[in-house]
Amino acid sequence: FTIRWTAQYFRMRLIKTAELDPSQSYLFAYHPHGVISMGYATGLCTNGCCFEDVFPGIDRSGTTLKATFMVPFYREWLQMIGFIVASKRNIVARLKSGKSIMLVPGGASEALHAHPECFDLYLSNRKGFVKVAMETGCSIVPCLGFGENQIFNTAMMAQSKDPLNSESAHSVVDPLRKSIHAAQKNLQKKMTFSLPILTNFIPRRHGVTIVVGKPIRFEETNVSDRAAVDKNHKLYLEGLRKLYDEHKGAYGEKGVELRVL
């Protein structure tokens, strides 16, 4: 009841663009992370947007940081709705058993770029999920949460000069912001999660549309071949950008483009 009410409150909807074979295992990759991944948790990992009716037969598990399982009562809630710790061991085991996995590849670093009127994805050097797909033979299903970054206003501490260069993503506009952003990154390394600075503590009731794309399967599966990993990573980013371009007019914010940091 609570999950369904949350989906209704934020006017969430799930858009299906391709059929999924329930006999196959999939790695669903959700973008962007946002501050708390509202669309991910409500629309994909649970049945708030009737995922089980839209994609019948897909046995899936949501993933989240180990730190969240250390919180009493919240841990039991996560387990009750099917979440597991986002470790490679857990993910690979689930995929090899024929089940599907939900993942937010951008993670805590991407959360620090979760700002309204922005669709920045921290993916330039995130290739682990591609390697997992290669190792297990599963397809990656790109998922876009249009409106995810509109739920909270955040103070932008970092400003990217070159959206294709992950190092430049830490360039900042003034010394104060530089110091704050450095502190955020240091805390992230120690705690494994990040702390975006919110300017509104009550979530904005902004619609979130989750577009589930066509599965992307890789022909080259040698994870020890760095060139193959890079090639598959590039193929995924190209497919992700194509999905964004196809649906930004209907569901995206006007003038906002997808950028890969």
Phi and psi in degrees as a GROMACS rama.xvg file:
@    title "Ramachandran Plot"
@    xaxis  label "Phi"
@    yaxis  label "Psi"
@TYPE xy
-61.554  -42.0674  THR-2
-66.6889  -44.4056  ILE-3
-63.5412  -38.8623  ARG-4
-64.6651  -40.8952  TRP-5
-60.1391  -44.0552  THR-6
-61.9255  -39.7242  ALA-7
-70.1927  -39.7207  GLN-8
-61.6115  -42.9014  TYR-9
-90.9933  11.2517  PHE-10
50.965  49.2168  ARG-11
-81.7073  146.065  MET-12
-145.971  151.381  ARG-13
-111.226  124.092  LEU-14
-109.579  121.38  ILE-15
-96.5262  127.071  LYS-16
-113.981  -8.73929  THR-17
-156.446  153.831  ALA-18
-77.3034  145.705  GLU-19
-119.872  132.611  LEU-20
-80.3806  114.888  ASP-21
-65.0693  -12.55  PRO-22
-84.4101  -7.59202  SER-23
-101.393  158.132  GLN-24
-100.892  144.181  SER-25
-133.376  149.479  TYR-26
-108.842  105.408  LEU-27
-83.5316  119.253  PHE-28
-107.582  116.546  ALA-29
-99.3469  137.919  TYR-30
-140.745  141.715  HIS-31
-86.6416  173.356  PRO-32
-65.8831  -39.4694  HIS-33
67.7047  -167.119  GLY-34
-79.1062  -45.4711  VAL-35
-129.965  14.9631  ILE-36
52.5958  53.5431  SER-37
-62.3023  -46.7767  MET-38
-65.343  -37.2575  GLY-39
-61.1131  -52.2804  TYR-40
-69.6306  -40.6772  ALA-41
-87.0507  -38.8247  THR-42
-90.9913  -30.2454  GLY-43
-108.106  -49.2905  LEU-44
-76.3054  -26.3337  CYS-45
-121.784  -173.76  THR-46
-104.677  28.0398  ASN-47
-61.1229  -31.8183  GLY-48
-110.026  25.4141  CYS-49
60.0375  41.0326  CYS-50
-54.1365  -40.929  PHE-51
-69.1561  -18.8924  GLU-52
-86.8276  -36.8722  ASP-53
-72.6146  -40.2545  VAL-54
-125.164  73.5695  PHE-55
-64.217  140.967  PRO-56
87.2751  -2.75225  GLY-57
-83.4844  108.881  ILE-58
-87.8994  110.633  ASP-59
-128.731  159.539  ARG-60
-133.569  134.295  SER-61
-79.9961  154.73  GLY-62
-124.993  149.373  THR-63
-154.532  173.082  THR-64
-63.0998  149.379  LEU-65
-61.0921  -33.7172  LYS-66
-58.837  -33.2794  ALA-67
-69.5619  -22.6032  THR-68
-81.4798  -1.21864  PHE-69
-93.0245  -3.78351  MET-70
-91.6428  116.205  VAL-71
-55.2001  145.299  PRO-72
72.6956  -46.7309  PHE-73
-65.0739  -37.3  TYR-74
-58.9335  -45.6546  ARG-75
-65.4012  -35.6651  GLU-76
-64.735  -44.3119  TRP-77
-61.3144  -43.5988  LEU-78
-65.539  -36.1827  GLN-79
-64.5764  -35.107  MET-80
-96.4545  10.3339  ILE-81
94.3561  13.9691  GLY-82
-79.9074  151.326  PHE-83
-131.208  164.881  ILE-84
-67.7287  136.462  VAL-85
-82.0279  66.1852  ALA-86
-106.474  153.67  SER-87
-59.0102  -41.823  LYS-88
-58.2017  -47.3698  ARG-89
-64.4388  -44.7082  ASN-90
-64.8802  -47.0538  ILE-91
-62.7684  -41.8082  VAL-92
-61.9353  -42.9256  ALA-93
-65.7748  -43.8822  ARG-94
-65.7435  -40.2141  LEU-95
-69.9877  -20.0112  LYS-96
-85.7067  0.094526  SER-97
94.959  3.36246  GLY-98
-94.8925  168.063  LYS-99
-106.931  158.84  SER-100
-128.183  141.819  ILE-101
-104.677  135.098  MET-102
-147.163  148.139  LEU-103
-114.294  93.8269  VAL-104
-60.3394  -31.293  PRO-105
-67.3658  -28.4886  GLY-106
57.547  -154.842  GLY-107
-62.973  -34.0096  ALA-108
-63.4532  -39.5326  SER-109
-68.6576  -28.9973  GLU-110
-61.7701  -29.1446  ALA-111
-74.3335  -7.30164  LEU-112
-112.761  19.1889  HIS-113
-87.321  89.9634  ALA-114
-126.854  147.956  HIS-115
-57.599  152.229  PRO-116
58.2927  37.9911  GLU-117
-150.637  142.307  CYS-118
-139.214  62.6408  PHE-119
-94.0026  127.753  ASP-120
-113.83  128.049  LEU-121
-88.5457  78.8254  TYR-122
-129.418  -6.03465  LEU-123
-54.6366  -41.1524  SER-124
-112.366  14.7012  ASN-125
-95.1237  96.9488  ARG-126
-121.098  -0.12041  LYS-127
-60.6181  -41.957  GLY-128
-67.9372  -29.8377  PHE-129
-68.0902  -42.0618  VAL-130
-62.7671  -39.3418  LYS-131
-62.7073  -42.2888  VAL-132
-63.4275  -39.8013  ALA-133
-65.8788  -41.7487  MET-134
-68.1321  -39.244  GLU-135
-93.8701  -13.8333  THR-136
78.2184  12.0343  GLY-137
-85.3192  163.841  CYS-138
-93.1482  149.659  SER-139
-97.7261  130.323  ILE-140
-105.771  108.664  VAL-141
-72.1902  134.637  PRO-142
-130.354  131.416  CYS-143
-115.712  129.391  LEU-144
-102.016  86.038  GLY-145
-68.8343  122.856  PHE-146
101.491  -8.70706  GLY-147
-57.6451  -43.2413  GLU-148
-78.0602  -4.14087  ASN-149
-90.8852  -9.15137  GLN-150
-70.3257  -37.0745  ILE-151
-122.853  144.01  PHE-152
-88.0121  133.576  ASN-153
-130.672  152.64  THR-154
-80.0391  121.552  ALA-155
-81.7776  110.691  MET-156
-93.9414  -26.6475  MET-157
-118.249  147.021  ALA-158
-134.088  123.441  GLN-159
-81.001  132.24  SER-160
-88.2447  -43.6641  LYS-161
-122.593  105.681  ASP-162
-63.0223  -13.4348  PRO-163
-96.6307  -3.25257  LEU-164
-112.857  110.132  ASN-165
-64.793  -28.4202  SER-166
-68.1415  -38.3499  GLU-167
-72.4079  -11.9213  SER-168
-64.4161  -15.0828  ALA-169
-98.7831  5.86481  HIS-170
-65.7599  145.522  SER-171
-130.543  163.107  VAL-172
-89.8183  -16.7831  VAL-173
-161.879  163.635  ASP-174
-58.3631  -38.1433  PRO-175
-63.484  -47.3911  LEU-176
-64.6974  -34.2981  ARG-177
-61.4752  -43.5905  LYS-178
-66.2451  -43.9733  SER-179
-64.1873  -43.8044  ILE-180
-64.2477  -38.5382  HIS-181
-62.5721  -40.1823  ALA-182
-65.669  -40.3329  ALA-183
-61.5336  -42.8824  GLN-184
-67.1902  -39.6147  LYS-185
-65.1179  -41.953  ASN-186
-64.3939  -37.9198  LEU-187
-61.5148  -42.0624  GLN-188
-63.7038  -35.897  LYS-189
-81.45  -35.8845  LYS-190
-101.481  -13.2311  MET-191
74.5385  -8.34024  THR-192
-125.153  158.972  PHE-193
-106.679  166.098  SER-194
-126.737  82.6598  LEU-195
-60.699  147.306  PRO-196
-90.5796  109.853  ILE-197
-84.9917  141.756  LEU-198
-108.615  -4.56224  THR-199
-138.4  118.833  ASN-200
-84.1557  -20.5689  PHE-201
-93.1611  121.011  ILE-202
-56.9495  137.32  PRO-203
-72.8058  137.595  ARG-204
-81.5461  77.8465  ARG-205
-112.417  136.138  HIS-206
-61.0832  139.953  GLY-207
-122.135  121.466  VAL-208
-110.817  120.06  THR-209
-100.895  111.847  ILE-210
-98.0465  120.154  VAL-211
-99.4578  116.417  VAL-212
-85.8199  -173.964  GLY-213
-78.3012  138.033  LYS-214
-58.6391  139.149  PRO-215
-111.48  119.225  ILE-216
-114.464  138.703  ARG-217
-99.7452  135.642  PHE-218
-80.1795  -37.0784  GLU-219
-89.5295  124.164  GLU-220
-123.545  13.1584  THR-221
-83.6143  100.728  ASN-222
-69.9736  -17.1595  VAL-223
-82.0703  -9.78755  SER-224
-90.5905  102.831  ASP-225
-61.064  -36.4593  ARG-226
-63.9145  -38.0832  ALA-227
-67.7237  -40.4561  ALA-228
-62.6736  -46.0036  VAL-229
-62.4447  -39.7018  ASP-230
-64.0883  -45.7395  LYS-231
-67.5319  -37.2084  ASN-232
-61.2263  -43.1292  HIS-233
-64.1167  -41.5684  LYS-234
-60.9371  -39.9397  LEU-235
-65.6232  -45.3986  TYR-236
-62.6302  -36.5948  LEU-237
-65.5504  -42.4107  GLU-238
-66.1261  -37.0206  GLY-239
-65.8741  -44.9044  LEU-240
-64.6898  -38.8004  ARG-241
-62.1081  -42.5777  LYS-242
-62.1726  -41.4091  LEU-243
-63.0918  -47.68  TYR-244
-62.7746  -32.5863  ASP-245
-71.979  -25.3221  GLU-246
-120.298  -4.28486  HIS-247
-63.9708  -32.923  LYS-248
-65.1497  -35.5053  GLY-249
-86.3643  -34.6563  ALA-250
-123.989  -15.3515  TYR-251
-84.6641  173.407  GLY-252
-83.9815  137.036  GLU-253
-58.4481  128.291  LYS-254
81.4782  -0.750075  GLY-255
-94.7811  123.568  VAL-256
-108.306  154.19  GLU-257
-75.9515  129.644  LEU-258
-125.401  138.523  ARG-259
-103.269  119.622  VAL-260
